């Protein structure tokens, strides 16, 4: 696994967005290799995500099935038809986002995407579930891959005992009137990939 730099926002509060004026004042602490592993493991749990592109300054999101995820690089691959707005949008501006969400885990990724016509890779990734979009099978001429490479990611993980512990902290804070701890790298961490 390639070493990467990890950061956590020391004054972030899980579940609460920070105003943009506050983000520049955020202190960042370098995180361990374990944080990288946690983020990549969380991504690996998802099979769908929201791909967000830009069209004349407006963000356009749509749900997409993940065709592949490379645990080493973090690259996510989606399938698409050549004649779609998202292809044109990526060709105009390769900066995109991918959002992944379950009931207890949230991942936000920023990076770049390219459109690929690698026919061998299309054939190797093709799934029978794709037949509703590509009835001619993997040989269908308009199938393309969107290869998304993240360069920045953030996650919020409230699953299992981490979620119970956070819930207990919230209840304790409500009873005591004291603020919950802001920085918990097990719940919320941010990284440059």
Secondary structure, 3 states (H helix, E strand, C coil): CCCCEEEEECCCECCECCCHHHHCCCCEEEECHHHHHHHHHHHHCCCEEEEEEEECCEEEEEEEECCEECCCCCCEEEEEECCCHHHHHHHHCCEEEEEEECCCEEEEEEEEEEEECCHHHHHHHCCHHHHHCCCCHHHCCCEEEEEEEEEEEEEEECCHHHHHHHHHHHHHHHHHCCCCCCCCCCCEEEEEC
